[in-house]
Amino acid sequence: MHDKPVALVTGANQGIGFQIVKDLTSKGFTTLLGSRHLERGEAAAQEIGPGAVALQLDVTDQASITAAAQRIRQEFGRLDVLIQNAAISTTTGHISSPQAFVMANRPSVAPIDEVRAVWNTNVFGVLAVYQAMLPILRDTPNARIVNVSSGAGSLTLVSDPNSPLRPGFDVTYAASKAAMNALTVAMAIELEAEGIRVNAVTPGYTKTKLNGFDGTETLEEGAAEAVRVALLGADGPTGTFTSATMGSLPW
């Protein structure tokens, strides 16, 4: 078995995922930088330096997921932390403005194929990676899972007429994060008796490609809560949804 703790971060060749890999590597982890395109992952891992290892992983491709799990089992023999960060807001890779995005993704007009594609990454991809990596997590003492969600996925918050998040609740991205939150709760319930902790975090409105670089938080600020929760010990909580700036959030 590998002699250092091992973390896997999905969607990590750029943005928040890249920063999470950088931070965990600096704290002594061997951090697997999951990237759909291996060459981009290798370039990102090289930028971070020793301790960061590129791993080809497309969360929408079952063969890719299976191969990644096999490599982790054979090469490292452990998986201490799984951070599910891979997410998309649109298949076009371009958001003209947050307002235009919300208007185009209202329930009455959202293109069904676009909704399916986003959910395939943000929801079904999360479940597929969980199922593939769970046997390795179960064989690793003090394993934990961190799902990178969004405050926009809190049904409690967006149901509040006074919430600033309410006008932006769409059926494509925000609703996919609500579904991810539901998966987090289901995973936490399933694994509670085994001592594997499963929590969701929100990075806040971080300046990334996901929102057309319209965010207000830095990458370091956006990664902070995922890193904090990833480092929690065996007595840490499970089934929580937290933010670095707002503390505990309602589902």
C-alpha positions in Angstrom: 0.0 0.0 0.0 1.2 3.5 -0.8 2.7 5.1 2.3 1.1 8.5 1.9 -2.6 9.4 2.1 -4.2 9.4 -1.3 -6.9 11.8 -2.5 -8.7 11.9 -5.8 -10.2 15.1 -7.1 -12.4 14.9 -10.2 -12.5 17.8 -12.7 -9.1 19.0 -11.5 -7.1 20.3 -14.4 -8.4 23.8 -13.9 -10.3 26.0 -11.5 -11.3 25.0 -8.0 -10.4 21.4 -8.6 -6.8 22.4 -9.5 -6.6 24.5 -6.4 -7.8 21.7 -4.2 -5.2 19.4 -5.6 -2.5 22.0 -5.0 -3.6 22.5 -1.4 -3.9 18.9 -0.5 -0.5 18.1 -2.1 1.1 20.8 0.0 -0.4 19.0 3.1 1.3 15.7 2.3 -1.2 13.9 0.1 -0.5 12.1 -3.1 -3.3 13.8 -5.0 -4.8 12.3 -8.1 -5.7 15.0 -10.5 -8.7 13.7 -12.4 -9.0 15.1 -15.9 -11.1 14.1 -18.9 -8.1 14.8 -21.2 -5.0 13.2 -19.8 -2.6 15.6 -21.5 -4.3 18.6 -19.8 -4.1 16.7 -16.5 -0.5 16.0 -17.0 0.3 19.6 -17.7 -1.6 20.7 -14.6 0.1 18.1 -12.4 3.5 19.2 -13.7 2.6 22.7 -12.8 1.8 21.7 -9.2 4.8 19.5 -8.8 5.7 16.3 -6.9 2.8 14.7 -5.2 0.3 15.6 -7.9 -0.5 12.7 -10.3 -2.6 13.0 -13.4 -5.4 10.5 -13.8 -7.5 10.2 -16.9 -11.1 10.3 -15.7 -14.2 11.3 -17.6 -17.1 11.1 -15.1 -19.6 10.5 -18.0 -17.7 7.5 -19.4 -18.1 4.3 -17.4 -15.0 2.7 -19.1 -12.9 5.6 -18.0 -14.2 5.5 -14.5 -13.6 1.7 -14.2 -10.0 2.1 -15.6 -9.3 4.9 -13.1 -10.5 2.8 -10.2 -8.4 -0.1 -11.3 -5.3 2.1 -11.6 -5.9 3.5 -8.1 -6.3 0.0 -6.7 -3.2 -1.4 -8.4 -0.8 1.5 -8.2 -1.7 3.0 -4.8 -3.8 0.4 -2.9 -5.8 3.0 -1.0 -8.1 6.0 -1.4 -8.3 8.2 1.7 -10.4 11.0 0.2 -12.7 11.3 -2.8 -13.5 14.9 -3.8 -16.3 15.0 -6.4 -15.6 18.4 -8.0 -16.3 17.7 -11.7 -19.3 19.8 -12.9 -20.5 21.8 -15.9 -23.1 24.5 -16.2 -23.5 24.3 -19.9 -22.3 22.2 -22.8 -21.3 25.2 -24.8 -18.4 26.3 -22.6 -19.6 29.9 -22.8 -21.9 31.9 -20.6 -22.7 35.4 -22.0 -24.0 36.6 -18.6 -25.5 35.0 -15.4 -28.9 36.6 -16.2 -29.0 35.3 -19.7 -28.1 31.8 -18.5 -30.9 31.8 -16.0 -33.5 33.0 -18.5 -32.4 30.3 -21.0 -32.7 27.6 -18.3 -36.1 28.3 -16.9 -38.3 25.1 -16.7 -40.5 26.3 -19.6 -37.7 26.8 -22.1 -34.6 24.8 -21.0 -33.5 22.5 -23.8 -34.1 18.9 -22.6 -30.9 17.6 -24.2 -28.9 20.4 -22.5 -30.4 19.5 -19.1 -29.6 15.8 -19.6 -26.0 16.6 -20.5 -25.4 18.8 -17.5 -27.1 16.3 -15.1 -25.1 13.5 -16.7 -21.9 15.1 -15.4 -23.2 16.8 -12.2 -25.5 14.0 -10.9 -25.1 10.7 -12.7 -21.3 11.1 -13.0 -21.1 11.7 -9.2 -23.0 8.5 -8.5 -21.0 6.5 -11.1 -17.7 7.6 -9.6 -19.0 6.9 -6.0 -19.9 3.3 -6.9 -16.6 2.6 -8.6 -14.4 4.1 -5.9 -16.4 2.8 -2.9 -14.7 -0.6 -2.6 -11.3 1.1 -2.3 -12.6 3.7 0.2 -14.1 0.8 2.3 -10.6 -0.8 2.4 -9.0 2.5 3.6 -9.3 3.4 7.3 -10.8 6.9 8.0 -11.9 7.4 4.4 -14.1 10.3 3.5 -16.0 11.8 0.6 -16.5 15.5 -0.2 -19.1 16.5 -2.8 -18.5 20.0 -4.1 -22.0 21.4 -4.4 -23.4 25.0 -4.5 -25.6 27.2 -2.2 -27.8 27.5 -5.3 -28.8 23.9 -4.8 -30.3 24.5 -1.3 -34.0 24.0 -1.7 -34.5 25.7 1.7 -32.7 28.8 0.7 -34.2 29.2 -2.7 -37.7 28.6 -1.2 -37.2 31.7 0.9 -38.8 34.7 -1.0 -36.1 37.0 0.5 -33.2 34.9 -0.6 -30.9 36.4 -3.2 -30.4 32.9 -4.6 -34.1 32.4 -5.4 -34.2 34.3 -8.8 -31.3 32.3 -10.1 -32.7 28.8 -9.5 -32.7 27.0 -12.8 -33.5 23.5 -13.9 -30.1 22.8 -15.5 -27.3 23.7 -13.1 -28.9 24.7 -9.8 -31.4 21.8 -9.8 -28.5 19.4 -10.6 -26.8 20.6 -7.4 -30.0 20.1 -5.4 -29.9 16.5 -6.8 -26.3 16.2 -5.8 -27.2 17.3 -2.3 -29.8 14.5 -2.2 -27.1 12.0 -3.3 -24.8 13.3 -0.5 -27.5 12.6 2.1 -28.2 9.1 0.7 -24.4 8.3 0.7 -24.0 9.5 4.2 -26.9 7.4 5.4 -25.5 4.3 3.6 -22.0 4.7 5.0 -22.6 6.1 8.4 -22.4 2.7 10.1 -19.1 2.0 8.3 -17.4 5.2 9.5 -17.0 6.7 6.1 -18.0 10.4 6.3 -19.8 12.0 3.4 -20.3 15.8 3.3 -21.1 18.5 0.8 -19.5 21.9 0.6 -20.1 25.0 -1.4 -17.2 27.1 -2.7 -19.2 30.2 -2.9 -19.4 32.4 -6.0 -15.9 31.6 -7.2 -14.4 33.2 -10.3 -14.2 30.2 -12.7 -15.0 29.1 -16.2 -18.2 27.6 -14.9 -19.8 31.0 -14.4 -18.0 32.8 -17.2 -15.4 34.1 -14.6 -18.1 36.3 -13.1 -17.5 35.1 -9.5 -16.3 37.2 -6.6 -14.3 34.6 -4.7 -10.7 33.7 -5.5 -9.7 30.1 -6.3 -8.0 29.8 -2.9 -11.2 31.0 -1.1 -13.3 28.6 -3.2 -11.2 25.6 -2.5 -10.8 26.3 1.3 -13.9 24.5 2.6 -13.4 21.4 0.5 -9.8 21.1 1.8 -10.9 21.7 5.4 -13.6 19.0 5.3 -11.2 16.6 3.5 -8.8 16.9 6.4 -11.3 16.2 9.1 -10.4 13.3 11.4 -12.3 10.1 12.3 -14.4 12.1 14.8 -15.6 14.5 12.1 -19.2 15.0 11.1 -21.1 13.3 8.3 -24.1 14.4 6.3 -23.4 18.1 6.5 -23.5 20.9 4.0 -21.1 23.8 4.8 -19.5 27.0 3.5 -16.2 28.6 4.6 -18.0 31.9 5.1 -21.6 31.0 6.1 -21.0 27.8 8.1 -23.7 25.2 8.0 -26.2 25.5 5.2 -29.7 23.9 5.0 -30.4 21.3 2.5 
